[in-house]
């Protein structure tokens, strides 16, 4: 598990400290992905080449950020 996923997992602990809220964990991951998408949005323009490049960068960014390989 990469460091960022570990951090999100720790943030999903129940207040009692016993166990994890899996729904909260999933929501944290989705929010993290949404933030990454927004950060790459600036690269997308009207030119199709730029849109393709922006999505390629986004996929790479998400893979790197979460330590996941396609």
N, CA, C and O atoms as CSV, one atom per row, in Angstrom:
chain,resi,resn,atom,element,x,y,z
A,1,UNK,N,N,0.856,-1.165,0.000
A,1,UNK,CA,C,0.000,0.000,0.000
A,1,UNK,C,C,0.908,1.237,0.000
A,1,UNK,O,O,1.814,1.340,0.827
A,2,UNK,N,N,0.668,2.177,-0.926
A,2,UNK,CA,C,1.540,3.334,-0.950
A,2,UNK,C,C,1.182,4.304,0.179
A,2,UNK,O,O,0.137,4.171,0.817
A,3,UNK,N,N,2.049,5.264,0.413
A,3,UNK,CA,C,1.920,6.168,1.548
A,3,UNK,C,C,0.601,6.935,1.544
A,3,UNK,O,O,-0.048,7.047,2.584
A,4,UNK,N,N,0.193,7.466,0.386
A,4,UNK,CA,C,-1.039,8.262,0.335
A,4,UNK,C,C,-2.258,7.401,0.640
A,4,UNK,O,O,-3.162,7.845,1.348
A,5,UNK,N,N,-2.297,6.187,0.122
A,5,UNK,CA,C,-3.420,5.291,0.418
A,5,UNK,C,C,-3.435,4.969,1.907
A,5,UNK,O,O,-4.499,4.922,2.524
A,6,UNK,N,N,-2.265,4.750,2.481
A,6,UNK,CA,C,-2.166,4.485,3.917
A,6,UNK,C,C,-2.724,5.667,4.717
A,6,UNK,O,O,-3.433,5.474,5.704
A,7,UNK,N,N,-2.396,6.897,4.282
A,7,UNK,CA,C,-2.899,8.086,4.964
A,7,UNK,C,C,-4.426,8.161,4.888
A,7,UNK,O,O,-5.091,8.457,5.881
A,8,UNK,N,N,-4.974,7.890,3.700
A,8,UNK,CA,C,-6.425,7.911,3.543
A,8,UNK,C,C,-7.078,6.820,4.391
A,8,UNK,O,O,-8.135,7.038,4.984
A,9,UNK,N,N,-6.448,5.654,4.447
A,9,UNK,CA,C,-6.955,4.550,5.253
A,9,UNK,C,C,-7.007,4.963,6.725
A,9,UNK,O,O,-7.982,4.689,7.424
A,10,UNK,N,N,-5.949,5.621,7.181
A,10,UNK,CA,C,-5.916,6.074,8.574
A,10,UNK,C,C,-6.975,7.141,8.842
A,10,UNK,O,O,-7.529,7.200,9.939
A,11,UNK,N,N,-7.259,7.980,7.856
A,11,UNK,CA,C,-8.298,9.004,8.012
A,11,UNK,C,C,-9.688,8.402,8.082
A,11,UNK,O,O,-10.625,9.054,8.543
A,12,UNK,N,N,-9.832,7.175,7.632
A,12,UNK,CA,C,-11.148,6.541,7.601
A,12,UNK,C,C,-11.454,5.755,8.875
A,12,UNK,O,O,-12.468,5.061,8.946
A,13,UNK,N,N,-10.596,5.859,9.868
A,13,UNK,CA,C,-10.857,5.164,11.137
A,13,UNK,C,C,-12.116,5.705,11.800
A,13,UNK,O,O,-12.423,6.894,11.719
A,14,UNK,N,N,-12.829,4.808,12.453
A,14,UNK,CA,C,-13.970,5.244,13.254
A,14,UNK,C,C,-13.453,6.093,14.407
A,14,UNK,O,O,-12.324,5.892,14.854
A,15,UNK,N,N,-14.253,7.037,14.900
A,15,UNK,CA,C,-13.806,7.883,16.021
A,15,UNK,C,C,-13.336,7.085,17.234
A,15,UNK,O,O,-12.455,7.531,17.970
A,16,UNK,N,N,-13.912,5.921,17.441
A,16,UNK,CA,C,-13.505,5.087,18.574
A,16,UNK,C,C,-12.104,4.511,18.384
A,16,UNK,O,O,-11.486,4.025,19.331
A,17,UNK,N,N,-11.609,4.574,17.132
A,17,UNK,CA,C,-10.289,4.017,16.850
A,17,UNK,C,C,-10.319,2.534,16.537
A,17,UNK,O,O,-9.287,1.927,16.251
A,18,UNK,N,N,-11.504,1.958,16.591
A,18,UNK,CA,C,-11.631,0.519,16.345
A,18,UNK,C,C,-12.215,0.299,14.962
A,18,UNK,O,O,-13.409,0.506,14.744
A,19,UNK,N,N,-11.394,-0.108,14.053
A,19,UNK,CA,C,-11.848,-0.414,12.705
A,19,UNK,C,C,-11.887,0.805,11.798
A,19,UNK,O,O,-11.589,1.927,12.208
A,20,UNK,N,N,-12.259,0.549,10.566
A,20,UNK,CA,C,-12.297,1.592,9.537
A,20,UNK,C,C,-13.666,1.656,8.895
A,20,UNK,O,O,-14.357,0.647,8.756
A,21,UNK,N,N,-14.040,2.846,8.511
A,21,UNK,CA,C,-15.287,3.082,7.779
A,21,UNK,C,C,-14.949,2.951,6.300
A,21,UNK,O,O,-14.370,3.866,5.714
A,22,UNK,N,N,-15.300,1.837,5.698
A,22,UNK,CA,C,-14.939,1.558,4.309
A,22,UNK,C,C,-15.590,2.529,3.337
A,22,UNK,O,O,-14.996,2.867,2.313
A,23,UNK,N,N,-16.797,2.980,3.640
A,23,UNK,CA,C,-17.451,3.959,2.767
A,23,UNK,C,C,-16.695,5.287,2.802
A,23,UNK,O,O,-16.502,5.920,1.763
A,24,UNK,N,N,-16.272,5.705,3.980
A,24,UNK,CA,C,-15.500,6.944,4.082
A,24,UNK,C,C,-14.177,6.799,3.333
A,24,UNK,O,O,-13.741,7.738,2.666
A,25,UNK,N,N,-13.543,5.651,3.434
A,25,UNK,CA,C,-12.290,5.388,2.726
A,25,UNK,C,C,-12.491,5.542,1.221
A,25,UNK,O,O,-11.693,6.188,0.543
A,26,UNK,N,N,-13.569,4.941,0.705
A,26,UNK,CA,C,-13.871,5.052,-0.729
A,26,UNK,C,C,-14.129,6.500,-1.115
A,26,UNK,O,O,-13.662,6.953,-2.160
A,27,UNK,N,N,-14.867,7.230,-0.285
A,27,UNK,CA,C,-15.143,8.640,-0.563
A,27,UNK,C,C,-13.862,9.465,-0.580
A,27,UNK,O,O,-13.712,10.358,-1.415
A,28,UNK,N,N,-12.949,9.179,0.322
A,28,UNK,CA,C,-11.672,9.899,0.353
A,28,UNK,C,C,-10.868,9.644,-0.919
A,28,UNK,O,O,-10.235,10.557,-1.451
A,29,UNK,N,N,-10.892,8.411,-1.404
A,29,UNK,CA,C,-10.180,8.088,-2.644
A,29,UNK,C,C,-10.810,8.826,-3.820
A,29,UNK,O,O,-10.101,9.387,-4.654
A,30,UNK,N,N,-12.138,8.828,-3.888
A,30,UNK,CA,C,-12.821,9.522,-4.983
A,30,UNK,C,C,-12.517,11.014,-4.933
A,30,UNK,O,O,-12.248,11.620,-5.970
A,31,UNK,N,N,-12.556,11.609,-3.760
A,31,UNK,CA,C,-12.243,13.039,-3.623
A,31,UNK,C,C,-10.816,13.331,-4.073
A,31,UNK,O,O,-10.552,14.341,-4.725
A,32,UNK,N,N,-9.916,12.447,-3.723
A,32,UNK,CA,C,-8.513,12.605,-4.139
A,32,UNK,C,C,-8.416,12.568,-5.664
A,32,UNK,O,O,-7.698,13.368,-6.264
A,33,UNK,N,N,-9.134,11.644,-6.284
A,33,UNK,CA,C,-9.143,11.552,-7.750
A,33,UNK,C,C,-9.736,12.813,-8.368
A,33,UNK,O,O,-9.216,13.330,-9.356
A,34,UNK,N,N,-10.823,13.304,-7.785
A,34,UNK,CA,C,-11.448,14.518,-8.304
A,34,UNK,C,C,-10.481,15.701,-8.247
A,34,UNK,O,O,-10.431,16.510,-9.173
A,35,UNK,N,N,-9.730,15.797,-7.182
A,35,UNK,CA,C,-8.737,16.872,-7.071
A,35,UNK,C,C,-7.666,16.750,-8.149
A,35,UNK,O,O,-7.223,17.753,-8.709
A,36,UNK,N,N,-7.257,15.531,-8.436
A,36,UNK,CA,C,-6.262,15.306,-9.489
A,36,UNK,C,C,-6.818,15.679,-10.851
A,36,UNK,O,O,-6.115,16.267,-11.673
A,37,UNK,N,N,-8.081,15.341,-11.095
A,37,UNK,CA,C,-8.709,15.699,-12.366
A,37,UNK,C,C,-8.748,17.218,-12.514
A,37,UNK,O,O,-8.425,17.752,-13.576
A,38,UNK,N,N,-9.137,17.900,-11.462
A,38,UNK,CA,C,-9.199,19.365,-11.512
A,38,UNK,C,C,-7.822,19.974,-11.776
A,38,UNK,O,O,-7.703,20.973,-12.486
A,39,UNK,N,N,-6.796,19.374,-11.205
A,39,UNK,CA,C,-5.455,19.925,-11.396
A,39,UNK,C,C,-4.967,19.756,-12.830
A,39,UNK,O,O,-4.121,20.522,-13.292
A,40,UNK,N,N,-5.495,18.758,-13.536
A,40,UNK,CA,C,-5.106,18.529,-14.929
A,40,UNK,C,C,-6.036,19.209,-15.920
A,40,UNK,O,O,-5.752,19.253,-17.117
A,41,UNK,N,N,-7.135,19.733,-15.428
A,41,UNK,CA,C,-8.137,20.342,-16.302
A,41,UNK,C,C,-7.558,21.495,-17.119
A,41,UNK,O,O,-7.996,21.734,-18.245
A,42,UNK,N,N,-6.607,22.193,-16.580
A,42,UNK,CA,C,-6.019,23.335,-17.278
A,42,UNK,C,C,-5.354,22.945,-18.584
A,42,UNK,O,O,-5.217,23.784,-19.475
A,43,UNK,N,N,-4.935,21.686,-18.725
A,43,UNK,CA,C,-4.251,21.251,-19.936
A,43,UNK,C,C,-5.205,20.943,-21.091
A,43,UNK,O,O,-4.797,20.862,-22.249
A,44,UNK,N,N,-6.482,20.774,-20.750
A,44,UNK,CA,C,-7.459,20.440,-21.784
A,44,UNK,C,C,-7.954,21.734,-22.431
A,44,UNK,O,O,-8.349,22.673,-21.740
A,45,UNK,N,N,-7.930,21.771,-23.721
A,45,UNK,CA,C,-8.419,22.932,-24.448
A,45,UNK,C,C,-9.335,22.498,-25.566
A,45,UNK,O,O,-9.832,21.372,-25.569
A,46,UNK,N,N,-9.552,23.357,-26.486
A,46,UNK,CA,C,-10.421,23.024,-27.611
A,46,UNK,C,C,-9.744,22.071,-28.586
A,46,UNK,O,O,-10.424,21.319,-29.284
A,47,UNK,N,N,-8.434,22.089,-28.642
A,47,UNK,CA,C,-7.684,21.209,-29.540
A,47,UNK,C,C,-7.724,19.776,-29.011
A,47,UNK,O,O,-7.354,19.533,-27.863
A,48,UNK,N,N,-8.167,18.830,-29.833
A,48,UNK,CA,C,-8.293,17.431,-29.419
A,48,UNK,C,C,-6.963,16.861,-28.919
A,48,UNK,O,O,-6.944,16.047,-27.996
A,49,UNK,N,N,-5.876,17.278,-29.512
A,49,UNK,CA,C,-4.546,16.823,-29.084
A,49,UNK,C,C,-4.321,17.179,-27.614
A,49,UNK,O,O,-3.811,16.367,-26.842
A,50,UNK,N,N,-4.702,18.387,-27.240
A,50,UNK,CA,C,-4.518,18.801,-25.850
A,50,UNK,C,C,-5.392,17.988,-24.891
A,50,UNK,O,O,-4.964,17.660,-23.784
A,51,UNK,N,N,-6.603,17.667,-25.315
A,51,UNK,CA,C,-7.493,16.873,-24.479
A,51,UNK,C,C,-6.909,15.475,-24.276
A,51,UNK,O,O,-6.875,14.969,-23.154
A,52,UNK,N,N,-6.455,14.864,-25.351
A,52,UNK,CA,C,-5.845,13.535,-25.264
A,52,UNK,C,C,-4.617,13.564,-24.365
A,52,UNK,O,O,-4.435,12.688,-23.520
A,53,UNK,N,N,-3.790,14.561,-24.549
A,53,UNK,CA,C,-2.589,14.684,-23.720
A,53,UNK,C,C,-2.960,14.894,-22.250
A,53,UNK,O,O,-2.328,14.321,-21.363
A,54,UNK,N,N,-3.975,15.708,-21.995
A,54,UNK,CA,C,-4.400,15.953,-20.621
A,54,UNK,C,C,-4.877,14.670,-19.954
A,54,UNK,O,O,-4.551,14.415,-18.795
A,55,UNK,N,N,-5.647,13.861,-20.678
A,55,UNK,CA,C,-6.123,12.600,-20.104
A,55,UNK,C,C,-4.984,11.611,-19.900
A,55,UNK,O,O,-4.956,10.896,-18.898
A,56,UNK,N,N,-4.051,11.563,-20.835
A,56,UNK,CA,C,-2.879,10.696,-20.657
A,56,UNK,C,C,-2.106,11.094,-19.406
A,56,UNK,O,O,-1.676,10.238,-18.632
A,57,UNK,N,N,-1.934,12.396,-19.216
A,57,UNK,CA,C,-1.238,12.884,-18.021
A,57,UNK,C,C,-2.025,12.570,-16.760
A,57,UNK,O,O,-1.444,12.236,-15.727
A,58,UNK,N,N,-3.330,12.676,-16.842
A,58,UNK,CA,C,-4.168,12.386,-15.684
A,58,UNK,C,C,-4.046,10.920,-15.282
A,58,UNK,O,O,-3.896,10.608,-14.101
A,59,UNK,N,N,-4.109,10.025,-16.257
A,59,UNK,CA,C,-3.972,8.596,-15.959
A,59,UNK,C,C,-2.610,8.331,-15.318
A,59,UNK,O,O,-2.519,7.624,-14.315
A,60,UNK,N,N,-1.568,8.892,-15.894
A,60,UNK,CA,C,-0.223,8.718,-15.333
A,60,UNK,C,C,-0.163,9.278,-13.913
A,60,UNK,O,O,0.404,8.656,-13.015
A,61,UNK,N,N,-0.753,10.454,-13.719
A,61,UNK,CA,C,-0.747,11.101,-12.411
A,61,UNK,C,C,-1.455,10.242,-11.367
A,61,UNK,O,O,-0.950,10.076,-10.257
A,62,UNK,N,N,-2.611,9.700,-11.710
A,62,UNK,CA,C,-3.339,8.849,-10.762
A,62,UNK,C,C,-2.581,7.564,-10.452
A,62,UNK,O,O,-2.521,7.129,-9.302
A,63,UNK,N,N,-2.004,6.962,-11.488
A,63,UNK,CA,C,-1.202,5.742,-11.274
A,63,UNK,C,C,-0.034,6.044,-10.326
A,63,UNK,O,O,0.222,5.293,-9.385
A,64,UNK,N,N,0.653,7.128,-10.583
A,64,UNK,CA,C,1.808,7.485,-9.755
A,64,UNK,C,C,1.381,7.856,-8.330
A,64,UNK,O,O,2.005,7.445,-7.353
A,65,UNK,N,N,0.323,8.628,-8.239
A,65,UNK,CA,C,-0.133,9.124,-6.941
A,65,UNK,C,C,-0.537,7.988,-6.001
A,65,UNK,O,O,-0.238,8.015,-4.807
A,66,UNK,N,N,-1.221,6.992,-6.562
A,66,UNK,CA,C,-1.692,5.881,-5.742
A,66,UNK,C,C,-0.799,4.650,-5.830
A,66,UNK,O,O,-1.066,3.646,-5.169
A,67,UNK,N,N,0.256,4.713,-6.637
A,67,UNK,CA,C,1.167,3.587,-6.753
A,67,UNK,C,C,0.525,2.379,-7.407
A,67,UNK,O,O,0.807,1.238,-7.041
A,68,UNK,N,N,-0.337,2.636,-8.374
A,68,UNK,CA,C,-1.071,1.567,-9.067
A,68,UNK,C,C,-0.579,1.488,-10.497
A,68,UNK,O,O,-0.350,2.513,-11.140
A,69,UNK,N,N,-0.417,0.278,-10.993
A,69,UNK,CA,C,-0.020,0.080,-12.397
A,69,UNK,C,C,-1.201,-0.497,-13.145
A,69,UNK,O,O,-1.937,-1.338,-12.631
A,70,UNK,N,N,-1.368,-0.023,-14.382
A,70,UNK,CA,C,-2.477,-0.488,-15.209
A,70,UNK,C,C,-2.246,-1.891,-15.691
A,70,UNK,O,O,-3.084,-2.444,-16.404
